């Protein structure tokens, strides 16, 4: 039996403490918002996984349904949807994102 896209997303999120659904990848972000999200994550210094939604149209649509959030990038930490690049930037500036990520490295 083939896995549904939602199941695939669940597995990806469950399998990675910190995962970013983005356009492009960490080496080559394909949009400004994804680039900003990568910059923020790298500044937090934690290892993270990325999924390039441009490589998979099914996931690109399904992740928006999964999170009930209309835009990419989307950050998940420990299975929980955190938000897009604006929310990440606000949390980073407040020091909240670093704290959240630090908590999962211990």
PLY file of the C-alpha trace (Angstrom):
ply
format ascii 1.0
element vertex 106
property float x
property float y
property float z
element edge 105
property int vertex1
property int vertex2
end_header
0.00 0.00 0.00
1.46 3.36 -0.95
1.95 5.98 1.68
-0.16 9.13 1.48
1.60 12.45 1.11
0.34 13.46 4.57
1.90 10.28 6.00
5.16 11.07 4.23
5.16 14.56 5.74
4.38 13.13 9.19
7.37 10.79 8.84
9.70 13.57 7.71
8.68 15.75 10.63
8.87 12.88 13.12
12.30 11.86 11.82
13.93 15.26 12.21
14.10 17.39 15.35
14.34 20.54 13.23
13.03 20.53 9.69
12.41 23.34 7.24
10.14 23.01 4.24
11.54 25.53 1.80
12.13 26.50 -1.82
15.55 25.18 -2.76
17.99 23.84 -0.17
20.34 25.12 2.52
23.16 25.64 0.00
20.96 27.23 -2.63
17.73 28.78 -1.36
15.41 29.67 -4.25
13.56 32.56 -2.65
14.31 35.39 -0.24
12.07 34.04 2.51
13.74 30.63 2.38
17.17 32.29 2.36
16.24 34.28 5.45
14.93 31.17 7.20
18.20 29.31 6.47
20.26 32.26 7.72
18.27 32.30 10.97
18.60 28.54 11.49
22.34 28.62 10.79
22.66 31.44 13.32
21.03 29.18 15.92
23.81 26.67 15.31
21.69 23.52 15.44
21.67 20.78 12.81
18.51 20.85 10.72
16.98 19.08 7.74
15.44 20.73 4.71
12.84 19.56 2.23
12.80 21.29 -1.16
9.15 21.75 -2.10
10.13 22.74 -5.64
11.26 19.15 -6.19
7.91 17.73 -5.08
4.68 19.44 -6.09
2.62 16.99 -3.98
4.48 17.94 -0.81
4.40 21.61 -1.76
0.59 21.54 -1.72
0.17 19.01 1.09
2.39 20.82 3.61
0.09 23.85 3.40
-2.85 21.63 4.30
-0.85 19.81 6.97
0.06 23.02 8.79
-2.97 25.04 7.72
-0.44 27.71 6.73
-0.51 29.12 3.18
3.15 29.94 2.58
6.59 28.36 2.35
9.03 28.18 4.17
7.63 26.35 7.16
9.65 25.42 10.22
8.92 22.46 12.48
10.74 21.86 15.75
10.19 18.59 17.58
7.09 17.82 15.54
5.50 21.18 16.14
4.79 23.79 13.48
6.58 27.02 14.42
5.82 29.27 11.47
7.27 30.93 8.39
10.23 33.24 7.98
8.51 36.30 9.52
7.63 34.43 12.69
11.12 32.88 12.74
12.69 36.35 12.44
10.53 37.77 15.24
11.30 34.83 17.51
15.00 35.03 16.66
15.16 38.74 17.46
13.44 38.07 20.77
15.85 35.21 21.54
12.97 32.72 21.68
13.97 30.63 18.69
17.52 30.10 19.96
16.09 28.99 23.31
13.58 26.64 21.69
16.28 25.05 19.54
18.76 24.87 22.41
16.21 22.97 24.50
16.11 20.20 21.88
19.85 19.76 21.67
20.24 18.81 25.30
0 1
1 2
2 3
3 4
4 5
5 6
6 7
7 8
8 9
9 10
10 11
11 12
12 13
13 14
14 15
15 16
16 17
17 18
18 19
19 20
20 21
21 22
22 23
23 24
24 25
25 26
26 27
27 28
28 29
29 30
30 31
31 32
32 33
33 34
34 35
35 36
36 37
37 38
38 39
39 40
40 41
41 42
42 43
43 44
44 45
45 46
46 47
47 48
48 49
49 50
50 51
51 52
52 53
53 54
54 55
55 56
56 57
57 58
58 59
59 60
60 61
61 62
62 63
63 64
64 65
65 66
66 67
67 68
68 69
69 70
70 71
71 72
72 73
73 74
74 75
75 76
76 77
77 78
78 79
79 80
80 81
81 82
82 83
83 84
84 85
85 86
86 87
87 88
88 89
89 90
90 91
91 92
92 93
93 94
94 95
95 96
96 97
97 98
98 99
99 100
100 101
101 102
102 103
103 104
104 105
